[in-house]
């Protein structure tokens, strides 16, 4: 014979598993819409990012360099310091919709591609926040190796306002100094 307490607990557990968990639906991530890719081109320093598997060997001095090609695509070169020197990866990026040039696709290894969305951008293109719609990736980039605290705060607030969990954010060591 089953004890009433055990049966009641089993029933409550079964009910709990059947009831959908009420979660607040987060609004969709929004990009800045348009980016002048010619202005965006050039060298950017990673101020910080969400830790990424493919950057696990990086210990600092992480940069991304973008070159706008004549066909409208962007060549991408990511570089970082490792314990044994530097590591580098090259890829390409493109805007599937010309009207939404801030919503790029990027590929380093065919056939894999990821969303690369500029979600916040300084009006003078001094810093940019890049993420993806599922909030798994986030980078804070700067034209200089260091970024003033007020700009970092503004950039990270922009990411937080779109639902990015900044507890994951880690600053990147930059040994180069701002010219």
OpenMM code with the backbone's topology and positions (N, CA, C; nanometers):
from openmm import Vec3, app, unit

residues = "UNK UNK UNK UNK UNK UNK UNK UNK UNK UNK UNK UNK UNK UNK UNK UNK UNK UNK UNK UNK UNK UNK UNK UNK UNK UNK UNK UNK UNK UNK UNK UNK UNK UNK UNK UNK UNK UNK UNK UNK UNK UNK UNK UNK UNK UNK UNK UNK UNK UNK UNK UNK UNK UNK UNK UNK UNK UNK UNK UNK UNK UNK UNK UNK UNK UNK UNK UNK UNK UNK UNK UNK UNK UNK UNK UNK UNK UNK UNK UNK UNK UNK UNK UNK UNK UNK UNK UNK UNK UNK UNK UNK UNK UNK UNK UNK UNK UNK UNK UNK UNK UNK UNK UNK UNK UNK UNK UNK UNK UNK UNK UNK UNK UNK UNK UNK UNK UNK UNK UNK UNK UNK UNK UNK UNK UNK UNK UNK UNK UNK UNK UNK UNK UNK UNK UNK UNK UNK UNK UNK UNK UNK UNK UNK UNK UNK UNK UNK UNK UNK UNK UNK UNK UNK UNK UNK UNK UNK UNK UNK UNK UNK UNK UNK UNK UNK UNK UNK UNK UNK UNK UNK UNK UNK UNK UNK UNK UNK UNK".split()
positions = [
    Vec3(0.0843, -0.1175, 0.0000),
    Vec3(0.0000, 0.0000, 0.0000),
    Vec3(0.0893, 0.1245, 0.0000),
    Vec3(0.0576, 0.2198, -0.0869),
    Vec3(0.1335, 0.3444, -0.0961),
    Vec3(0.0944, 0.4376, 0.0158),
    Vec3(0.1920, 0.5068, 0.0640),
    Vec3(0.1607, 0.6044, 0.1671),
    Vec3(0.1019, 0.7283, 0.1015),
    Vec3(0.0031, 0.7954, 0.1641),
    Vec3(-0.0615, 0.9133, 0.1067),
    Vec3(0.0399, 1.0239, 0.0762),
    Vec3(0.1404, 1.0385, 0.1595),
    Vec3(0.2395, 1.1452, 0.1404),
    Vec3(0.3177, 1.1223, 0.0112),
    Vec3(0.3599, 0.9975, -0.0141),
    Vec3(0.4362, 0.9637, -0.1337),
    Vec3(0.3521, 0.9858, -0.2582),
    Vec3(0.2271, 0.9439, -0.2559),
    Vec3(0.1375, 0.9613, -0.3692),
    Vec3(0.1137, 1.1090, -0.3974),
    Vec3(0.0941, 1.1875, -0.2936),
    Vec3(0.0712, 1.3319, -0.3106),
    Vec3(0.1941, 1.3996, -0.3705),
    Vec3(0.3148, 1.3622, -0.3225),
    Vec3(0.4374, 1.4213, -0.3765),
    Vec3(0.4571, 1.3828, -0.5226),
    Vec3(0.4306, 1.2579, -0.5545),
    Vec3(0.4446, 1.2125, -0.6929),
    Vec3(0.3472, 1.2864, -0.7836),
    Vec3(0.2249, 1.3078, -0.7361),
    Vec3(0.1244, 1.3797, -0.8144),
    Vec3(0.1660, 1.5253, -0.8364),
    Vec3(0.2174, 1.5886, -0.7317),
    Vec3(0.2628, 1.7279, -0.7446),
    Vec3(0.3799, 1.7394, -0.8414),
    Vec3(0.4720, 1.6445, -0.8343),
    Vec3(0.5866, 1.6450, -0.9249),
    Vec3(0.5401, 1.6282, -1.0698),
    Vec3(0.4500, 1.5343, -1.0927),
    Vec3(0.3978, 1.5133, -1.2278),
    Vec3(0.3282, 1.6383, -1.2794),
    Vec3(0.2498, 1.7023, -1.1946),
    Vec3(0.1794, 1.8241, -1.2332),
    Vec3(0.2781, 1.9355, -1.2651),
    Vec3(0.3814, 1.9470, -1.1838),
    Vec3(0.4814, 2.0515, -1.2065),
    Vec3(0.5523, 2.0324, -1.3400),
    Vec3(0.5766, 1.9096, -1.3793),
    Vec3(0.6428, 1.8832, -1.5061),
    Vec3(0.5521, 1.9115, -1.6252),
    Vec3(0.4226, 1.9028, -1.6057),
    Vec3(0.3286, 1.9262, -1.7144),
    Vec3(0.2944, 2.0737, -1.7333),
    Vec3(0.3091, 2.1531, -1.6291),
    Vec3(0.2731, 2.2947, -1.6366),
    Vec3(0.3894, 2.3711, -1.6993),
    Vec3(0.3665, 2.4431, -1.8079),
    Vec3(0.4755, 2.5180, -1.8685),
    Vec3(0.5246, 2.6265, -1.7728),
    Vec3(0.6537, 2.6460, -1.7763),
    Vec3(0.7140, 2.7482, -1.6912),
    Vec3(0.6857, 2.8839, -1.7527),
    Vec3(0.6305, 2.9735, -1.6733),
    Vec3(0.6005, 3.1085, -1.7215),
    Vec3(0.7288, 3.1901, -1.7212),
    Vec3(0.7736, 3.2309, -1.8381),
    Vec3(0.8938, 3.3128, -1.8499),
    Vec3(0.8579, 3.4392, -1.9234),
    Vec3(0.9172, 3.5451, -1.8798),
    Vec3(0.8969, 3.6709, -1.9506),
    Vec3(0.9703, 3.6598, -2.0839),
    Vec3(0.9006, 3.6803, -2.1899),
    Vec3(0.9606, 3.6748, -2.3225),
    Vec3(1.0423, 3.8018, -2.3440),
    Vec3(1.1695, 3.7834, -2.3724),
    Vec3(1.2547, 3.8999, -2.3946),
    Vec3(1.2282, 3.9543, -2.5341),
    Vec3(1.2318, 4.0861, -2.5482),
    Vec3(1.2141, 4.1421, -2.6821),
    Vec3(1.3315, 4.1024, -2.7715),
    Vec3(1.3064, 4.1005, -2.9000),
    Vec3(1.4102, 4.0632, -2.9956),
    Vec3(1.5255, 4.1632, -2.9904),
    Vec3(1.6453, 4.1131, -3.0126),
    Vec3(1.7635, 4.1986, -3.0216),
    Vec3(1.7490, 4.2843, -3.1461),
    Vec3(1.7861, 4.4103, -3.1346),
    Vec3(1.7800, 4.5024, -3.2483),
    Vec3(1.9196, 4.5520, -3.2820),
    Vec3(1.9490, 4.5531, -3.4089),
    Vec3(2.0753, 4.6107, -3.4544),
    Vec3(2.0562, 4.7611, -3.4701),
    Vec3(2.1648, 4.8293, -3.5008),
    Vec3(2.1542, 4.9734, -3.5264),
    Vec3(2.0970, 4.9994, -3.6655),
    Vec3(2.0711, 4.8944, -3.7418),
    Vec3(2.0102, 4.9078, -3.8742),
    Vec3(2.1129, 4.9273, -3.9831),
    Vec3(2.1654, 5.0464, -3.9919),
    Vec3(2.2619, 5.0790, -4.0966),
    Vec3(2.3988, 5.1078, -4.0377),
    Vec3(2.5000, 5.0541, -4.1015),
    Vec3(2.6392, 5.0834, -4.0703),
    Vec3(2.7073, 5.1187, -4.2015),
    Vec3(2.7816, 5.2273, -4.2001),
    Vec3(2.8625, 5.2627, -4.3167),
    Vec3(2.9845, 5.1701, -4.3125),
    Vec3(2.9800, 5.0643, -4.3924),
    Vec3(3.0852, 4.9635, -4.3864),
    Vec3(3.2227, 5.0201, -4.4218),
    Vec3(3.2279, 5.1244, -4.5048),
    Vec3(3.3565, 5.1881, -4.5345),
    Vec3(3.4140, 5.2541, -4.4089),
    Vec3(3.3289, 5.3161, -4.3277),
    Vec3(3.3743, 5.3757, -4.2010),
    Vec3(3.4047, 5.2689, -4.0975),
    Vec3(3.3304, 5.1597, -4.1003),
    Vec3(3.3488, 5.0516, -4.0047),
    Vec3(3.4790, 4.9751, -4.0312),
    Vec3(3.5222, 4.9746, -4.1565),
    Vec3(3.6445, 4.9035, -4.1930),
    Vec3(3.7628, 4.9578, -4.1137),
    Vec3(3.8615, 4.8724, -4.0959),
    Vec3(3.9821, 4.9094, -4.0240),
    Vec3(4.0031, 4.8192, -3.9040),
    Vec3(4.0949, 4.8612, -3.8186),
    Vec3(4.1333, 4.7810, -3.7026),
    Vec3(4.0524, 4.8201, -3.5794),
    Vec3(4.0035, 4.7177, -3.5085),
    Vec3(3.9304, 4.7346, -3.3833),
    Vec3(3.9997, 4.6505, -3.2757),
    Vec3(4.0039, 4.7024, -3.1552),
    Vec3(4.0598, 4.6318, -3.0402),
    Vec3(3.9448, 4.5783, -2.9553),
    Vec3(3.9574, 4.4553, -2.9102),
    Vec3(3.8555, 4.3966, -2.8237),
    Vec3(3.8777, 4.4481, -2.6811),
    Vec3(3.7812, 4.5238, -2.6321),
    Vec3(3.7866, 4.5738, -2.4945),
    Vec3(3.7397, 4.4640, -2.3994),
    Vec3(3.6453, 4.3838, -2.4438),
    Vec3(3.5947, 4.2726, -2.3658),
    Vec3(3.4942, 4.1947, -2.4469),
    Vec3(3.4580, 4.0782, -2.3943),
    Vec3(3.3668, 3.9907, -2.4686),
    Vec3(3.3135, 3.8827, -2.3762),
    Vec3(3.2127, 3.8119, -2.4249),
    Vec3(3.1709, 3.6888, -2.3592),
    Vec3(3.2769, 3.5838, -2.3948),
    Vec3(3.3219, 3.5039, -2.3002),
    Vec3(3.4211, 3.4007, -2.3329),
    Vec3(3.3691, 3.3078, -2.4424),
    Vec3(3.4547, 3.2806, -2.5374),
    Vec3(3.4180, 3.1985, -2.6525),
    Vec3(3.5141, 3.0798, -2.6641),
    Vec3(3.4612, 2.9656, -2.7011),
    Vec3(3.5425, 2.8456, -2.7175),
    Vec3(3.6581, 2.8705, -2.8145),
    Vec3(3.6287, 2.9350, -2.9270),
    Vec3(3.7328, 2.9513, -3.0275),
    Vec3(3.8357, 3.0573, -2.9887),
    Vec3(3.8149, 3.1296, -2.8774),
    Vec3(3.9148, 3.2244, -2.8286),
    Vec3(3.9824, 3.1732, -2.7009),
    Vec3(3.9660, 3.0463, -2.6704),
    Vec3(4.0142, 2.9922, -2.5433),
    Vec3(4.1654, 3.0038, -2.5271),
    Vec3(4.2406, 3.0064, -2.6351),
    Vec3(4.3858, 3.0158, -2.6263),
    Vec3(4.4339, 3.1613, -2.6172),
    Vec3(4.3445, 3.2571, -2.6348),
    Vec3(4.3817, 3.3986, -2.6338),
    Vec3(4.4077, 3.4473, -2.4913),
    Vec3(4.5195, 3.5188, -2.4737),
    Vec3(4.5504, 3.5755, -2.3426),
    Vec3(4.5487, 3.7282, -2.3453),
    Vec3(4.5288, 3.7873, -2.4625),
    Vec3(4.5196, 3.9330, -2.4703),
    Vec3(4.5495, 3.9849, -2.6091),
    Vec3(4.5512, 4.1186, -2.6177),
    Vec3(4.5828, 4.1890, -2.7427),
    Vec3(4.4992, 4.1385, -2.8595),
    Vec3(4.3706, 4.1199, -2.8354),
    Vec3(4.2799, 4.0693, -2.9377),
    Vec3(4.2311, 4.1842, -3.0249),
    Vec3(4.2406, 4.1643, -3.1559),
    Vec3(4.1959, 4.2652, -3.2516),
    Vec3(4.1148, 4.1994, -3.3625),
    Vec3(4.0392, 4.2822, -3.4299),
    Vec3(3.9666, 4.2407, -3.5503),
    Vec3(3.9932, 4.3475, -3.6552),
    Vec3(4.0250, 4.3038, -3.7738),
    Vec3(4.0477, 4.3982, -3.8828),
    Vec3(3.9529, 4.3651, -3.9968),
    Vec3(3.8830, 4.4691, -4.0422),
    Vec3(3.7829, 4.4549, -4.1472),
    Vec3(3.8268, 4.5354, -4.2689),
    Vec3(3.8179, 4.4715, -4.3854),
    Vec3(3.8521, 4.5378, -4.5112),
    Vec3(3.7328, 4.5227, -4.6048),
    Vec3(3.6785, 4.6366, -4.6489),
    Vec3(3.5665, 4.6361, -4.7419),
    Vec3(3.6192, 4.6043, -4.8811),
    Vec3(3.5629, 4.5016, -4.9426),
    Vec3(3.6057, 4.4601, -5.0756),
    Vec3(3.5164, 4.5237, -5.1811),
    Vec3(3.5603, 4.5244, -5.3038),
    Vec3(3.4857, 4.5893, -5.4121),
    Vec3(3.3502, 4.5246, -5.4374),
    Vec3(3.3343, 4.3959, -5.4023),
    Vec3(3.2062, 4.3283, -5.4243),
    Vec3(3.1076, 4.3517, -5.3094),
    Vec3(3.1460, 4.4344, -5.2115),
    Vec3(3.0580, 4.4656, -5.0993),
    Vec3(3.0769, 4.3755, -4.9786),
    Vec3(3.1477, 4.2642, -4.9965),
    Vec3(3.1781, 4.1795, -4.8816),
    Vec3(3.2909, 4.2425, -4.8000),
    Vec3(3.3098, 4.1882, -4.6814),
    Vec3(3.4118, 4.2385, -4.5898),
    Vec3(3.5036, 4.1223, -4.5542),
    Vec3(3.6346, 4.1417, -4.5734),
    Vec3(3.7267, 4.0394, -4.5247),
    Vec3(3.7518, 4.0679, -4.3770),
    Vec3(3.7630, 3.9608, -4.2986),
    Vec3(3.7762, 3.9712, -4.1537),
    Vec3(3.9019, 3.8963, -4.1115),
    Vec3(3.9847, 3.9625, -4.0313),
    Vec3(4.1014, 3.8969, -3.9729),
    Vec3(4.0987, 3.9210, -3.8233),
    Vec3(4.0806, 3.8140, -3.7477),
    Vec3(4.0844, 3.8207, -3.6017),
    Vec3(4.2203, 3.7711, -3.5566),
    Vec3(4.2771, 3.8410, -3.4570),
    Vec3(4.4122, 3.8088, -3.4122),
    Vec3(4.4182, 3.8257, -3.2608),
    Vec3(4.4947, 3.7387, -3.1948),
    Vec3(4.5132, 3.7533, -3.0503),
    Vec3(4.6484, 3.6972, -3.0093),
    Vec3(4.6941, 3.7464, -2.8944),
    Vec3(4.8179, 3.6943, -2.8363),
    Vec3(4.7851, 3.5638, -2.7637),
    Vec3(4.8748, 3.4655, -2.7790),
    Vec3(4.8641, 3.3383, -2.7081),
    Vec3(4.9926, 3.3189, -2.6272),
    Vec3(4.9994, 3.2119, -2.5518),
    Vec3(5.1214, 3.1823, -2.4756),
    Vec3(5.2421, 3.1623, -2.5666),
    Vec3(5.2192, 3.1216, -2.6904),
    Vec3(5.3300, 3.0919, -2.7811),
    Vec3(5.3458, 3.1924, -2.8950),
    Vec3(5.2796, 3.3069, -2.8878),
    Vec3(5.2914, 3.4067, -2.9947),
    Vec3(5.1569, 3.4668, -3.0273),
    Vec3(5.1201, 3.4575, -3.1552),
    Vec3(4.9910, 3.5103, -3.1987),
    Vec3(4.9153, 3.4038, -3.2753),
    Vec3(4.7840, 3.4094, -3.2658),
    Vec3(4.6961, 3.3222, -3.3417),
    Vec3(4.6086, 3.4125, -3.4275),
    Vec3(4.5739, 3.3656, -3.5448),
    Vec3(4.4969, 3.4483, -3.6377),
    Vec3(4.3980, 3.3613, -3.7129),
    Vec3(4.2810, 3.4176, -3.7389),
    Vec3(4.1793, 3.3502, -3.8201),
    Vec3(4.1254, 3.4503, -3.9208),
    Vec3(4.1070, 3.4046, -4.0428),
    Vec3(4.0539, 3.4910, -4.1488),
    Vec3(3.9202, 3.4378, -4.1961),
    Vec3(3.8322, 3.5304, -4.2286),
    Vec3(3.7001, 3.4929, -4.2762),
    Vec3(3.6422, 3.6021, -4.3630),
    Vec3(3.5125, 3.5933, -4.3807),
    Vec3(3.4436, 3.6938, -4.4619),
    Vec3(3.3097, 3.7254, -4.3982),
    Vec3(3.2614, 3.8450, -4.4239),
    Vec3(3.1311, 3.8882, -4.3746),
    Vec3(3.0554, 3.9538, -4.4888),
    Vec3(2.9231, 3.9493, -4.4798),
    Vec3(2.8390, 4.0103, -4.5824),
    Vec3(2.7045, 4.0463, -4.5214),
    Vec3(2.6406, 4.1429, -4.5828),
    Vec3(2.5073, 4.1848, -4.5398),
    Vec3(2.4058, 4.1189, -4.6331),
    Vec3(2.3256, 4.0232, -4.5832),
    Vec3(2.2254, 3.9600, -4.6691),
    Vec3(2.1239, 4.0597, -4.7240),
    Vec3(2.0974, 4.1659, -4.6484),
    Vec3(2.0060, 4.2710, -4.6930),
    Vec3(2.0814, 4.4035, -4.6905),
    Vec3(2.0945, 4.4683, -4.8047),
    Vec3(2.1687, 4.5941, -4.8123),
    Vec3(2.1112, 4.7007, -4.7196),
    Vec3(1.9805, 4.6983, -4.7001),
    Vec3(1.9150, 4.7989, -4.6156),
    Vec3(1.9430, 4.7765, -4.4668),
    Vec3(1.9997, 4.6621, -4.4317),
    Vec3(2.0298, 4.6306, -4.2909),
    Vec3(2.1772, 4.5918, -4.2808),
    Vec3(2.2636, 4.6849, -4.3148),
    Vec3(2.4072, 4.6560, -4.3194),
    Vec3(2.4687, 4.6313, -4.1825),
    Vec3(2.3957, 4.6552, -4.0735),
    Vec3(2.4459, 4.6260, -3.9392),
    Vec3(2.4213, 4.4803, -3.9006),
    Vec3(2.3488, 4.4062, -3.9834),
    Vec3(2.3158, 4.2669, -3.9556),
    Vec3(2.3912, 4.1771, -4.0529),
    Vec3(2.5159, 4.1541, -4.0195),
    Vec3(2.6038, 4.0782, -4.1068),
    Vec3(2.6002, 3.9297, -4.0747),
    Vec3(2.6374, 3.8520, -4.1725),
    Vec3(2.6693, 3.7109, -4.1550),
    Vec3(2.8212, 3.7031, -4.1651),
    Vec3(2.8810, 3.6192, -4.0821),
    Vec3(3.0259, 3.6032, -4.0868),
    Vec3(3.0581, 3.4548, -4.0916),
    Vec3(3.1600, 3.4208, -4.1694),
    Vec3(3.2008, 3.2815, -4.1830),
    Vec3(3.3525, 3.2730, -4.1814),
    Vec3(3.4026, 3.1879, -4.0940),
    Vec3(3.5462, 3.1595, -4.0905),
    Vec3(3.5759, 3.0217, -4.1470),
    Vec3(3.4781, 2.9317, -4.1405),
    Vec3(3.4942, 2.7953, -4.1894),
    Vec3(3.3677, 2.7566, -4.2640),
    Vec3(3.3761, 2.7374, -4.3945),
    Vec3(3.2622, 2.6969, -4.4733),
    Vec3(3.2196, 2.5598, -4.4259),
    Vec3(3.0946, 2.5294, -4.4100),
    Vec3(2.9749, 2.6053, -4.4408),
    Vec3(2.9183, 2.6803, -4.3195),
    Vec3(2.9950, 2.6904, -4.2120),
    Vec3(2.9443, 2.7522, -4.0896),
    Vec3(2.9441, 2.9034, -4.1006),
    Vec3(2.8345, 2.9633, -4.0540),
    Vec3(2.8250, 3.1088, -4.0516),
    Vec3(2.7459, 3.1504, -3.9288),
    Vec3(2.7739, 3.2695, -3.8828),
    Vec3(2.7082, 3.3207, -3.7627),
    Vec3(2.6551, 3.4600, -3.7889),
    Vec3(2.5583, 3.4980, -3.7072),
    Vec3(2.5083, 3.6351, -3.7116),
    Vec3(2.6062, 3.7255, -3.6379),
    Vec3(2.6351, 3.8386, -3.6969),
    Vec3(2.7258, 3.9395, -3.6414),
    Vec3(2.6510, 4.0711, -3.6535),
    Vec3(2.5848, 4.1104, -3.5457),
    Vec3(2.5015, 4.2298, -3.5493),
    Vec3(2.5655, 4.3416, -3.4679),
    Vec3(2.5770, 4.4564, -3.5285),
    Vec3(2.6202, 4.5751, -3.4557),
    Vec3(2.4956, 4.6261, -3.3831),
    Vec3(2.4972, 4.6148, -3.2489),
    Vec3(2.3783, 4.6511, -3.1706),
    Vec3(2.3912, 4.7873, -3.1038),
    Vec3(2.5120, 4.8429, -3.1030),
    Vec3(2.5344, 4.9787, -3.0525),
    Vec3(2.6599, 5.0304, -3.1208),
    Vec3(2.6575, 5.1591, -3.1550),
    Vec3(2.7690, 5.2162, -3.2298),
    Vec3(2.7836, 5.3634, -3.1946),
    Vec3(2.9040, 5.3996, -3.1567),
    Vec3(2.9332, 5.5401, -3.1307),
    Vec3(2.9129, 5.6188, -3.2610),
    Vec3(2.8540, 5.7382, -3.2539),
    Vec3(2.8299, 5.8158, -3.3772),
    Vec3(2.9575, 5.8439, -3.4576),
    Vec3(3.0714, 5.8493, -3.3897),
    Vec3(3.1987, 5.8730, -3.4583),
    Vec3(3.2746, 5.7433, -3.4871),
    Vec3(3.2083, 5.6306, -3.4694),
    Vec3(3.2673, 5.4983, -3.4950),
    Vec3(3.3934, 5.4757, -3.4102),
    Vec3(3.3939, 5.5270, -3.2861),
    Vec3(3.5063, 5.5050, -3.1945),
    Vec3(3.4916, 5.3732, -3.1207),
    Vec3(3.3680, 5.3258, -3.0986),
    Vec3(3.3447, 5.1972, -3.0348),
    Vec3(3.2182, 5.1349, -3.0946),
    Vec3(3.2101, 5.0044, -3.0799),
    Vec3(3.0937, 4.9297, -3.1293),
    Vec3(3.0673, 4.8127, -3.0359),
    Vec3(2.9402, 4.7794, -3.0216),
    Vec3(2.9007, 4.6588, -2.9487),
    Vec3(2.8424, 4.5640, -3.0524),
    Vec3(2.8967, 4.4431, -3.0549),
    Vec3(2.8553, 4.3429, -3.1522),
    Vec3(2.8012, 4.2222, -3.0772),
    Vec3(2.6875, 4.1743, -3.1212),
    Vec3(2.6287, 4.0557, -3.0598),
    Vec3(2.5562, 3.9746, -3.1650),
    Vec3(2.4784, 3.8804, -3.1182),
    Vec3(2.3945, 3.8061, -3.2107),
    Vec3(2.2553, 3.7938, -3.1502),
    Vec3(2.1560, 3.7614, -3.2315),
    Vec3(2.0174, 3.7636, -3.1857),
    Vec3(1.9853, 3.6689, -3.0704),
    Vec3(2.0632, 3.5630, -3.0505),
    Vec3(2.0329, 3.4724, -2.9390),
    Vec3(2.1085, 3.5087, -2.8110),
    Vec3(2.1802, 3.6197, -2.8150),
    Vec3(2.2524, 3.6740, -2.6985),
    Vec3(2.3637, 3.5826, -2.6481),
    Vec3(2.4124, 3.4928, -2.7324),
    Vec3(2.5192, 3.4011, -2.6927),
    Vec3(2.6569, 3.4665, -2.7073),
    Vec3(2.6698, 3.5584, -2.8002),
    Vec3(2.7971, 3.6238, -2.8273),
    Vec3(2.7849, 3.7729, -2.8011),
    Vec3(2.8933, 3.8320, -2.7533),
    Vec3(2.8970, 3.9767, -2.7329),
    Vec3(3.0419, 4.0220, -2.7322),
    Vec3(3.0697, 4.1292, -2.8037),
    Vec3(3.2016, 4.1902, -2.8043),
    Vec3(3.1866, 4.3411, -2.7914),
    Vec3(3.2755, 4.4015, -2.7154),
    Vec3(3.2886, 4.5473, -2.7119),
    Vec3(3.4199, 4.5786, -2.7810),
    Vec3(3.4105, 4.6511, -2.8915),
    Vec3(3.5268, 4.6847, -2.9732),
    Vec3(3.5534, 4.8340, -2.9683),
    Vec3(3.6804, 4.8701, -2.9830),
    Vec3(3.7209, 5.0100, -2.9806),
    Vec3(3.8284, 5.0330, -3.0859),
    Vec3(3.8332, 5.1536, -3.1369),
    Vec3(3.9390, 5.1883, -3.2320),
    Vec3(4.0756, 5.1966, -3.1640),
    Vec3(4.0743, 5.2082, -3.0323),
    Vec3(4.1983, 5.2211, -2.9553),
    Vec3(4.2063, 5.1062, -2.8538),
    Vec3(4.3264, 5.0713, -2.8081),
    Vec3(4.3406, 4.9604, -2.7136),
    Vec3(4.2715, 4.9829, -2.5792),
    Vec3(4.2541, 5.1079, -2.5396),
    Vec3(4.1809, 5.1392, -2.4173),
    Vec3(4.0640, 5.2297, -2.4537),
    Vec3(3.9595, 5.2219, -2.3725),
    Vec3(3.8395, 5.3009, -2.3962),
    Vec3(3.8044, 5.3703, -2.2651),
    Vec3(3.7725, 5.4998, -2.2680),
    Vec3(3.7349, 5.5684, -2.1440),
    Vec3(3.6178, 5.4996, -2.0748),
    Vec3(3.6199, 5.5034, -1.9419),
    Vec3(3.5178, 5.4364, -1.8597),
    Vec3(3.3765, 5.4792, -1.8981),
    Vec3(3.3570, 5.6066, -1.9285),
    Vec3(3.2228, 5.6543, -1.9647),
    Vec3(3.1736, 5.5881, -2.0932),
    Vec3(3.2626, 5.5666, -2.1888),
    Vec3(3.2245, 5.4990, -2.3133),
    Vec3(3.1956, 5.3512, -2.2889),
    Vec3(3.2764, 5.2877, -2.2029),
    Vec3(3.2511, 5.1471, -2.1693),
    Vec3(3.1138, 5.1347, -2.1040),
    Vec3(3.0841, 5.2230, -2.0120),
    Vec3(2.9548, 5.2185, -1.9436),
    Vec3(2.8396, 5.2374, -2.0420),
    Vec3(2.8531, 5.3339, -2.1322),
    Vec3(2.7487, 5.3592, -2.2326),
    Vec3(2.7288, 5.2356, -2.3219),
    Vec3(2.8385, 5.1763, -2.3651),
    Vec3(2.8317, 5.0604, -2.4540),
    Vec3(2.7696, 4.9400, -2.3830),
    Vec3(2.8138, 4.9130, -2.2605),
    Vec3(2.7607, 4.7976, -2.1877),
    Vec3(2.6146, 4.8186, -2.1475),
    Vec3(2.5773, 4.9417, -2.1186),
    Vec3(2.4365, 4.9706, -2.0898),
    Vec3(2.3493, 4.9410, -2.2119),
    Vec3(2.4019, 4.9706, -2.3301),
    Vec3(2.3275, 4.9414, -2.4527),
    Vec3(2.3054, 4.7906, -2.4674),
    Vec3(2.4076, 4.7116, -2.4332),
    Vec3(2.3940, 4.5658, -2.4410),
    Vec3(2.2961, 4.5147, -2.3349),
    Vec3(2.3093, 4.5648, -2.2133),
    Vec3(2.2206, 4.5211, -2.1047),
    Vec3(2.0753, 4.5545, -2.1356),
    Vec3(2.0516, 4.6694, -2.1978),
    Vec3(1.9142, 4.7093, -2.2294),
    Vec3(1.8503, 4.6166, -2.3332),
    Vec3(1.9330, 4.5393, -2.4028),
    Vec3(1.8804, 4.4423, -2.5000),
    Vec3(1.8805, 4.3002, -2.4443),
    Vec3(1.9026, 4.2873, -2.3152),
    Vec3(1.8898, 4.1569, -2.2520),
    Vec3(2.0157, 4.0728, -2.2450),
    Vec3(2.1316, 4.1278, -2.2789),
    Vec3(2.2558, 4.0518, -2.2672),
    Vec3(2.2937, 4.0413, -2.1195),
    Vec3(2.3307, 3.9225, -2.0752),
    Vec3(2.3684, 3.8969, -1.9366),
    Vec3(2.5152, 3.9352, -1.9178),
    Vec3(2.5391, 4.0532, -1.8646),
    Vec3(2.6752, 4.1048, -1.8542),
    Vec3(2.7575, 4.0366, -1.7455),
    Vec3(2.6985, 3.9458, -1.6694),
    Vec3(2.7787, 3.8679, -1.5737),
    Vec3(2.8798, 3.7820, -1.6477),
    Vec3(2.8538, 3.7529, -1.7746),
    Vec3(2.9450, 3.6722, -1.8566),
    Vec3(3.0596, 3.7551, -1.9152),
    Vec3(3.0462, 3.8865, -1.9138),
    Vec3(3.1405, 3.9742, -1.9830),
    Vec3(3.2767, 3.9731, -1.9132),
    Vec3(3.3823, 3.9545, -1.9906),
    Vec3(3.5197, 3.9549, -1.9396),
    Vec3(3.6015, 4.0573, -2.0178),
    Vec3(3.6783, 4.1368, -1.9455),
    Vec3(3.7646, 4.2351, -2.0109),
    Vec3(3.8849, 4.1659, -2.0724),
    Vec3(3.9323, 4.2218, -2.1832),
    Vec3(4.0463, 4.1689, -2.2563),
    Vec3(4.1717, 4.2490, -2.2210),
    Vec3(4.2780, 4.1801, -2.1921),
    Vec3(4.4045, 4.2469, -2.1608),
    Vec3(4.4639, 4.3040, -2.2897),
    Vec3(4.4913, 4.4312, -2.2886),
    Vec3(4.5556, 4.4980, -2.4015),
    Vec3(4.6866, 4.5572, -2.3519),
    Vec3(4.7981, 4.5128, -2.4073),
    Vec3(4.9280, 4.5660, -2.3641),
    Vec3(4.9693, 4.6862, -2.4481),
    Vec3(4.9113, 4.7010, -2.5645),
    Vec3(4.9377, 4.8170, -2.6489),
    Vec3(4.8705, 4.9386, -2.5841),
    Vec3(4.9329, 5.0514, -2.5935),
    Vec3(4.8726, 5.1722, -2.5371),
    Vec3(4.8117, 5.2576, -2.6471),
    Vec3(4.7160, 5.3395, -2.6059),
    Vec3(4.6508, 5.4285, -2.7012),
    Vec3(4.7507, 5.5323, -2.7489),
    Vec3(4.7614, 5.5525, -2.8802),
    Vec3(4.8578, 5.6520, -2.9324),
    Vec3(4.8215, 5.7926, -2.8922),
] * unit.nanometer
topology = app.Topology()
chain = topology.addChain("A")
for resn in residues:
    res = topology.addResidue(resn, chain)
    for name in ("N", "CA", "C"):
        topology.addAtom(name, app.Element.getBySymbol(name[0]), res)
